[in-house]
Amino acid sequence: MAKKPEELSAERLAKAQRQRLAAEAGAQAIAEVERDAIAVRKNMVRLRALREARDAEAAAQAGAAPAGAASVAAKRTKRVKRIVR
């Protein structure tokens, strides 16, 4: 004998409840990921602006520096002597 559509078993109700909760949790997770992505993009824009300002200031200072300051002495490194036998 077939059950009427309005007669739902406890198992079917539980399954529908689990599916509804899973769908809600999934929607919340997607929203959280999107919020995090927006925050990351905003931070990237902020950091890019800071970097460009720093680079522009460094370029302005390098252009205004005297010619003698442009030649920097080479860093000395210690050489390791090898003993050949």
N, C-alpha and C positions, 0 to 999 in steps of 0.2 A: 504494500500500500504506500502510495506517495504522500509525502508531507505537503501541507499547504505552504505557500511561500512566506506567509506571515508567522509561521511557527518556526522559530529559530532555536536550535539546540544551544546548550551552554558552551559547547566547544566552538561552534560557529561565532557566537557572541565574543568569546575570548579571543578568537583569531582576528575578528574584525577590530577589536579593541587594540590588540598588539599592532596590527597594521596601521591603525590611526596614530598610535603613539610613535611608531617608527617614522611615519610620514612627517609628523610634527618635529621630531628630533632632527630629521634630515633637513627640513626647511630651516631650522634654527642653525644647524651647522653650516649650511650654505650661506646664510646671512652673516654669520660670524667670519667666515673666510673672506667674504666680500668686504666687510668692514676692515679686516686686517690688511687686505690688499690696498684699500684706499689709504690707510694710514701709512703703509710702506711707500706708496707713490708720493704722498705729501712729504714724507721725510726725505725721499730722494731729491725732490725738487728743492727743498730747503738746503740740503747738503750741497747740491750742485751750485746753487746761488752763492753759498759761502765759499766754495772752492774757486768759482770764477772770480769772486771779489778778491780773494787771497792771491790768485794768479795775476790779476790785473795790478794789484798793489806791488807785487814782486817785480813785475815787468816794468812798472813805472820807476821803482827804485833802482833797478838794474840799468835803465836808460839814463838815469840821472847820476849814476856813480862815475867817479873819475876813471880815466883810461888805465891808470896804474893799478887800480883795484881789480881790474878784470883779469889780470894774470895772477893766478893763484899758484903758489909753489906746489910742486908735485909731492905727494905723500911718500915718505921714505918707508921702505919695507926692509925687514931684516932678511938677509939671504942666508940660506942654510948651505954650509960647505959640505960637499960630499967627498968622502975619502975613497979614492979609486985604488984598488989593489991589483 
